[in-house]
Amino acid sequence: MGCLRRQLCLGGNRALPFVRKFKHREIETATNGFSAILETGPRGTAYRARFADGLVATVRRTGGDRDQEKESFYRELQLLGRLNHRHIVRLIGFSEGHSRFLVFDHMENRSLKECLHDPLRTPLNWRTRLQEYLYYFCDPPVFHVSIDSSNVMIDANFVAKLSDINVISYDLKRATESNGSDFEDQVQQRRRDLVFQYGVLILELVTGQSPGGEGELVQWVQEPGFACTMHRMVDADLGNTYDSKELRNLVIIARLCTRPGNDAVVSIPLILRYLQGKLANLGCETTSE
């Protein structure tokens, strides 16, 4: 791990030219003594930070003192520091030492989950919900990651961006090598999982409901008579402002993505081709993976 750490951090701008190294006291001051908490979750506590130069960012405390956690931090730093994708939350910088932090662009509208389920927030209109979904299919991220409404972040212009990108390829390969399973099979399963997660996200956008511990939304969309109840399932906050044809197209895609035994027959490129004739009015340009 020491070699990786030296490569990332002691290499300075030559290693990660667009990532800034912050001092611990800068992080502490910017977060008002770590009191400006945005959320606390499995991946650490996130803070709102305002730095002396006017930069507003989200700071996430990450990892513990075990060697494995330190190694994971530096691998995550290496990955995020080299990513440049318009639908991935950008890493601005980091801080190392006894406590380790990652500094990201601040997402003014927080997560899609909050936008959909917080009763104090102004409900998202139909056009915005449709675009949150289409952003990914117009320009899908190159990394296969776990996707749900809690890690889809919304910026000030309501552009959706993924957060919490994990070092999946390295961790997965190491895990499969240790138990003798086939790496390619595991990658294919991750891709199937991603398609399923897209389907669930569509259902959440359409209905305004959480997926449910028992998968109620997925069960509903797989019922033979789902089309007859489609309009009753639409989020009441939308009223009658949605387009019926667009609604049907989205729900059909969600049904395909979440069907039992889903395999490679349903894939992101196939869904893209299905949508190519339906995106012109939104000004989205589709591309293949």
Residue pairs with C-beta under 8 A, 6 or more apart in sequence:
1 67
1 70
1 71
1 74
4 71
4 74
4 75
4 78
5 70
5 74
7 15
7 78
8 15
8 16
8 74
8 77
8 78
8 81
9 15
9 21
9 74
9 96
12 21
16 77
16 78
16 81
16 82
18 81
19 77
19 81
19 91
19 92
19 93
19 94
20 92
20 93
20 94
20 103
21 93
21 94
21 95
21 96
22 93
22 94
22 95
22 101
22 103
23 95
24 95
24 97
24 99
26 51
26 52
26 95
27 49
27 59
27 95
27 101
27 103
28 34
29 51
29 52
30 49
30 50
30 51
30 52
30 57
30 59
31 47
31 48
31 49
31 59
34 45
34 47
34 61
36 47
36 48
36 49
37 45
37 46
37 47
38 46
38 47
38 48
38 58
38 110
39 45
39 46
40 46
43 60
43 62
43 164
44 60
44 61
44 62
44 63
45 60
45 61
46 58
46 59
46 60
46 61
47 58
47 59
47 60
47 61
48 56
48 58
48 59
48 106
49 55
49 56
49 57
49 58
49 59
49 103
49 106
50 56
51 57
55 92
56 106
57 92
57 103
57 104
57 105
57 106
58 103
58 104
58 105
58 106
58 107
59 101
59 102
59 103
59 104
60 101
60 102
60 104
61 99
61 100
61 101
62 73
62 76
62 100
62 101
62 102
63 69
63 70
63 72
63 73
63 100
65 98
70 100
72 167
72 171
73 96
73 100
75 167
75 170
76 102
76 165
76 166
76 167
77 91
77 94
77 102
79 165
79 167
80 91
80 102
80 165
81 91
83 90
83 91
83 143
83 165
84 90
85 139
85 141
85 142
86 139
86 159
86 161
87 135
87 136
87 139
87 141
87 159
87 160
87 161
87 162
88 141
88 143
88 161
88 162
88 163
88 165
89 104
89 105
89 107
89 153
89 161
89 162
89 163
90 104
90 105
91 102
91 103
91 104
92 103
92 104
92 105
93 102
93 103
94 100
94 101
94 102
94 103
95 101
95 103
104 163
105 155
107 153
107 154
107 155
107 161
107 163
108 154
108 155
108 156
109 115
109 153
109 154
109 155
109 156
109 158
110 153
110 154
111 149
111 150
111 151
111 152
111 153
111 154
112 132
112 149
112 150
112 152
112 153
112 154
112 160
112 205
113 148
113 149
113 150
113 152
114 121
115 121
115 124
115 154
116 124
116 149
116 204
116 205
116 208
116 235
117 208
117 210
123 208
123 235
123 237
123 238
124 132
124 158
125 238
125 241
126 238
126 241
126 242
126 243
126 246
128 158
129 205
129 206
129 238
130 205
130 246
130 250
130 282
131 158
131 160
131 282
131 284
132 152
132 154
132 158
132 160
132 205
133 201
133 202
133 205
133 250
134 275
134 279
134 282
134 284
135 159
135 160
135 284
136 160
136 198
137 268
137 271
137 272
137 275
137 284
137 286
138 279
138 284
138 285
138 286
138 287
139 287
140 268
140 272
140 289
141 162
143 165
143 168
144 168
144 187
144 190
144 191
144 194
145 162
145 164
145 165
145 166
145 168
145 194
146 164
146 166
146 193
146 197
147 162
147 194
147 197
147 198
147 201
148 197
148 200
148 201
148 211
149 201
149 204
151 162
151 163
151 164
152 160
152 161
152 162
152 163
152 201
153 160
153 161
153 162
153 163
154 160
154 161
155 161
168 190
172 183
172 186
172 187
172 190
173 183
175 186
176 182
176 183
176 186
177 183
188 264
191 264
191 267
192 262
192 263
192 264
194 268
195 257
195 262
195 266
195 267
195 268
195 271
196 257
196 258
196 262
198 257
198 268
198 271
199 218
199 221
199 253
199 254
199 255
199 256
199 257
199 258
200 211
200 217
200 218
200 254
200 257
200 258
202 250
202 251
202 253
202 254
202 257
203 209
203 211
203 217
203 218
203 221
203 251
203 254
203 258
204 210
204 211
204 217
205 250
206 233
206 234
206 235
206 247
206 250
206 251
206 254
207 217
207 233
207 234
207 235
208 235
208 236
208 237
208 238
209 216
209 217
209 235
211 217
211 218
218 258
220 226
220 229
220 233
221 251
221 254
221 255
221 258
222 255
222 258
222 259
222 260
226 251
226 255
227 248
227 251
230 247
230 248
230 251
231 244
231 247
234 242
234 247
246 278
249 275
249 278
253 271
253 274
253 275
256 262
256 266
256 271
257 266
257 271
259 266
268 289
269 288
269 289
272 286
272 287
272 288
272 289
275 286
276 286
279 285
279 286
